[in-house]
């Protein structure tokens, strides 16, 4: 049996092809021939690049927003832990005075 080997391309290569496709100077077929990839793949990378640029300008990067929220929540929890430790130390001293 003749199996096709799936070829993975580095991100820099994908970006280069996508940028060329976004320029619109050459057709997807011409770009596919020049970069030795399938024309459908050129279209997929072009769409991915276009969507990423739109998200970048609209601030809609959900992953980045989630990371900011997670860090904010973490800082809030550390603040609560610090406060509870101070209260706990205070109460230990008070109980120690009663004994």
Rosetta blueprint (number, residue, H / E / L):
1 X L
2 X L
3 X L
4 X L
5 X L
6 X L
7 X L
8 X L
9 X L
10 X L
11 X H
12 X H
13 X H
14 X H
15 X H
16 X H
17 X H
18 X H
19 X H
20 X H
21 X H
22 X H
23 X H
24 X L
25 X L
26 X L
27 X L
28 X H
29 X H
30 X H
31 X H
32 X H
33 X H
34 X H
35 X H
36 X L
37 X L
38 X L
39 X H
40 X H
41 X H
42 X H
43 X H
44 X H
45 X H
46 X H
47 X H
48 X H
49 X H
50 X H
51 X H
52 X H
53 X H
54 X H
55 X H
56 X H
57 X H
58 X H
59 X L
60 X L
61 X L
62 X H
63 X H
64 X H
65 X H
66 X H
67 X H
68 X H
69 X H
70 X H
71 X H
72 X H
73 X H
74 X H
75 X H
76 X H
77 X H
78 X H
79 X H
80 X H
81 X H
82 X H
83 X H
84 X H
85 X H
86 X H
87 X H
88 X H
89 X H
90 X H
91 X H
92 X H
93 X H
94 X H
95 X H
96 X H
97 X H
98 X H
99 X L
